Amino acid sequence: MKLKVTEKGKDGLKIEVTGETHTLLNLLRENAWQAGAKQASYTIRHPYLSQPEMYVVAADPKKVLSGAAQLTIDQAQDFAAAFKRAMKK
């Protein structure tokens, strides 16, 4: 995964996420809302010719994206723990 900031403003941030698909971007978008985003969206203009871009509007978009990433990590860890417990039954 490679990240590139394509737009940076006082209350908005747009990043290009190379090498990822709807799977990660949709999860990050949902978690950005939970982390306090006023607006969170992503687009993939062309499935073969462009990279996904995520756009976040918040009082502190960097903090919101960082929080969204941490929520994603926490969810993955919760799933891994639940899966291990389920496999022991």
Backbone hydrogen bonds, N-H to C=O, Kabsch-Sander energy under -0.5 kcal/mol:
donor,donor_aa,acceptor,acceptor_aa,energy
2,K,18,T,-1.6
4,K,16,E,-1.9
6,T,4,K,-0.6
6,T,14,K,-2.5
7,E,14,K,-1.6
9,G,12,G,-3.1
13,L,56,V,-2.2
14,K,7,E,-2.7
15,I,54,M,-2.6
16,E,4,K,-3.3
17,V,52,P,-2.8
18,T,2,K,-2.8
18,T,16,E,-0.7
20,E,17,V,-1.0
25,L,21,T,-1.9
26,N,22,H,-2.8
27,L,23,T,-1.2
28,L,24,L,-2.7
29,R,25,L,-2.4
30,E,26,N,-2.3
31,N,27,L,-2.4
32,A,28,L,-2.2
33,W,29,R,-1.6
34,Q,30,E,-1.5
35,A,31,N,-1.6
36,G,33,W,-1.4
37,A,32,A,-2.2
38,K,57,V,-3.0
39,Q,57,V,-1.8
41,S,55,Y,-2.4
43,T,53,E,-2.4
50,S,46,H,-1.6
53,E,43,T,-2.6
54,M,15,I,-2.8
55,Y,41,S,-3.3
56,V,13,L,-2.6
57,V,39,Q,-2.8
58,A,11,D,-2.1
64,V,60,D,-2.0
65,L,61,P,-2.6
66,S,62,K,-2.1
67,G,63,K,-2.5
68,A,64,V,-2.5
69,A,65,L,-2.3
70,Q,66,S,-2.1
71,L,67,G,-2.5
72,T,68,A,-2.0
73,I,69,A,-2.1
74,D,70,Q,-2.6
75,Q,71,L,-2.4
76,A,72,T,-2.1
77,Q,73,I,-2.4
78,D,74,D,-2.5
79,F,75,Q,-2.4
80,A,76,A,-2.4
81,A,77,Q,-2.3
82,A,78,D,-2.4
83,F,79,F,-2.7
84,K,80,A,-2.2
85,R,81,A,-2.1
86,A,82,A,-2.4
87,M,83,F,-2.1
88,K,84,K,-0.9
88,K,85,R,-0.6
89,K,85,R,-0.6
89,K,86,A,-0.8
